[in-house]
Amino acid sequence: MTLPPVARAILREPLTRFLLIGLVLFGIVSMGRHLQRPVVRIDEAELNQIVAYWEAQAQRPPTREELNAMLRERIDEELLAREAVRLGLDRDDLIIRRRLAQKMAFASEDLAPVPEPTEADLKAWYDAHPQDHLVPAKATFRHVFFSDDAPGAEAAARAALSRPNPLGAGQPFALPLSYAGVEMRDILRDYGPDFARKLEDAAPGQWTGPVRSAYGWHIVRVEGRSGVSRAPFEAVRADVAEAWKSERRKAGNAAFIRSLRQRYRVEVAGMPDAPAT
């Protein structure tokens, strides 16, 4: 194909050649940028997680359209998050900073996992923390209730004490009339301090009273009582192991923070003696 003389003259111009070379280079760069675009990848594990979450909520597998909608939402979320980071929108945000700090703390635990404690470790921890795993005081007792709605309730309660067997002398009651191994803190909550104190002081096996509660008057017979004690090691071994591991995790996190403080210099405006490292 023969070009017209004017076209040949234009092509011989240096400016024309420069523009053509620029267009070629622009095309090459644009293609390279297209090929080097960051990749948003939804791997199989994340896809399964998305599907499992849907099934847990809807109690059925998602349809193709529903799955595509969820994937579009997940991809849009990732794109927006990456763009926000690129623009620096994550900086100076208290909530994001705290969340990242929490994730870093969790990640530091994975970097230095806590070993399984030995039996000697657990028993040493148990002996070093005598106030942990306390069993509260308990009582086993019966009581007879005399309602304030009836006239002379206190006098009726006193009179019932003279009977060989005062059971049945009172009125029906909404709460139980006998308890076996009930914790004293529950009695304090339900009946008040006067009633709880009577159970602590009364001689076992004898009817005593009357004692007042928020409901009326009572006579009581304590059949058994135990003070605050410590649970045996074998009964709380799992709790001791978790406490031991928790303490080791805290120590590991503290050591990790100390190592980070050595890598940074902290400055606080107007506070030359700020707690930095």
Secondary structure, DSSP 8 states (H G I E B T S, - for coil): ----HHHHHHHHSHHHHHHHHHHHHHHHHHHHHHHT-------HHHHHHHHHHHHHHHSS---HHHHHHHHHHHHHHHHHHHHHHHTTTTTT-HHHHHHHHHHHHHHHHHHS------HHHHHHHHHH-TTSSEE--EEEEEEEEEETTSTTHHHHHHHHHTSS--TTSS---SS-SEEEEEEHHHHHHHH-HHHHHHHHHS-TTSEEEEEE-SSEEEEEEEEEEE--EE--GGGGHHHHHHHHHHHHHHHHHHHHHHHHHTT----BTTBTT-S--
